[in-house]
């Protein structure tokens, strides 16, 4: 009887009668989730493939670990779950530049806040720091533009994204660097990866609020700033936002829904390799944008010539 209780305690990760904790509850590597009798709770709606396989093995009560069992389990996981191919990695240099820009913006905001409350003796020091940070921010912005212009693929993606009113150079660079899956996933997957997909909370007759969580915080922040401009200058998103507000939705709920709609539009643009969907208004195209779109597959020469003529006429 004592042996059965001790065995149950080991399976649950409890301390046994000998005072030792089951070795299976302490991961050998920091990246491996802890083994326990209960399924681990993951808050990320799009877990990594190795985490999904771990959950698959736990659901089948596979507690032993050998190379033969792992190979068999991976084959069963691929046959039953059919995981999608992993997206190509993002450009590491562009990703580092975008991250550095985010750091400089945070430091510049902090210094400006200190300047408003600082006494006179340290005001000059803060002014010098602010000017230095502004110079560095301008240099990083120039490096990001140079990086995008130096790659044909990145230049095409940036030009396509910026055809949508509200999406500027910062939002397009952030999406390209931090969300390489954009244009390769369906609408539910890309919304969950960016953290703008609502998840229901219901149990029986109880109905909780649908909330968003997980995803990439910096991508969500870039989408938020782009949506603030889009609900003012993008006719389709402006009408969508006002319709939700007229229906009684809170401002943040309506804005989050607009963020998701904007993301799905951008995802469809890169997936179809077309400048804009038919129901979305086209932003005025500059000659540089038209030249960049001219090498995109799927955009006809007549459409590019018409867009260029329209841009020149309006200019």
ABEGO torsion letter per residue (X at the ends): XAAAAAAAAAAAGBBBAAGBBBAAABBABAABBBBBABBBBBABABBBAAAAAAAAAAAAGBABBBAAAAAAAAAAAAAAAGBBBBBBBBBAAAAAAAAAAAAAAAAAAAAAAAAAABBAAAAAAAAAAAAAAAAAAAAAAAAAAAAAAABAAAAAAAAAAAABBGBBAAAAAAAAAABAABGABBAAAAAAAAGABBBBBBBEABBBBBBBBEEBAAAAAAAAAAAAAAAAABAAAAAAAAAAAAAGBBAAAAAAAAAAAAAAAAAAAAAAGBABBAABBBBBBBAAAAAAAAABBGBBAAAAAAAAAAAAAAX
